[in-house]
Amino acid sequence: MRTPSNFGRLLGELEHEVMQVLWRSGESLTIRNVVDVLQRERNLAYTTVMTIMGRLTAKGLLIRDESRQPHAYKTRYSQEELYRSLAGTMLARIRKEFGDVAIACFVDEAEKAGRTKLKKLIRELKAREE
């Protein structure tokens, strides 16, 4: 799945990188595991990653398994679930602020993505109504 270009603004660059490591692993990881992966790209202190993972846990995005020593962390939501939730929240705010103009702009942008994708979105909406 493509990462939204402004995703880092919503979570912060390092928070996003930590989430990516956990999503790619598909399993619970310790802070040390995450540090080891992130240090392939840049030098980070263990305490920095520990702080970030604590923040992500406080935000409800990570689940900490305290029954293990050291504690292990996993994502609460799949990447798609989180992106869908964030996109929905952003779109709801925009719609509230701009009303029908926002909907019209969204349709225009969806058409630019291609009629096939727009038809798929319409089918998904209809399926939800059933």
Secondary structure, 3 states (H helix, E strand, C coil): CCCCCCHHHHHCHHHHHHHHHHHHHCCCEEHHHHHHHHCCCCCCCHHHHHHHHHHHHHCCCEEEECCCCCCEEEECCCHHHHHHHHHHHHHHHHHHHHCHHHHHHHHHHHHHHCHHHHHHHHHHHHHHHC
